[in-house]
Amino acid sequence: MPIGIVAALPSETAMFARLPAGGRITLDSGHRVALSGIGATRAAATAAELISEGADALVSWGSAAGLDPALTAGTLVLPARITAANQAQYRTHDRWRQRIACSIGNVYRVVADATLAEAPHVLATIEAKSSLARATQSAAADMESAAIARVAAEHGVPILVVRAIADDAYTALPASARAAITDTGRLAPWNFMCALFTARPGLHGELRSLKRIATEFRSAQRSLGHARAALLAESSPVDHITKVD
């Protein structure tokens, strides 16, 4: 039975295939990978389309912002719970999550019994991360998983979230990094250069922040590459799980 894997950024689907904005591909296993773009609306629409195309389970895949200071970049978060911005609560499928976490955890650090919060916008500052952590008691946050979980619940299919920490709780996102990516997840070099030009009085600090972000994101990508192998190792993962309880 096929699963539908939803990711927001091209770099997050690169370990499966290079996809255009809004693109999707069917893997040899029969599973579908789709590039939704950034945000809840795009993620929900993509998840619903994958289900209409035959997916019997959904995976929210990609990177996350760290809220728990103990989580370093590259830590894989497979949350048990998801808290939406409207306070709705969703659960991932226990047995599926535990099985994948055990496989990955032999090599990489995995947090598999935590809460993931929905971020309604990019968490650009350390203060924004700290505030969301206090409000939700969550270990990490992203902008898409809650929307994908809502679609899964509406259709009665299991959901798994696999997210790697790409910026830890102590890392702020510089303006140039935020400007460099469009809502469809594509790079915007001109916007990036304009943001760097604007930051000229503090250019050295901006460049140091960019270097830190790049290092942390590479750690997240390496972790996701290993998680990919664990996720696809099962020829038919949905055969081992039931529909949502």
Order of alpha helices (4+ residues) and beta strands (2+ residues): beta-alpha-beta-beta-alpha-beta-beta-beta-beta-alpha-beta-beta-alpha-beta-alpha-beta-alpha-alpha-alpha
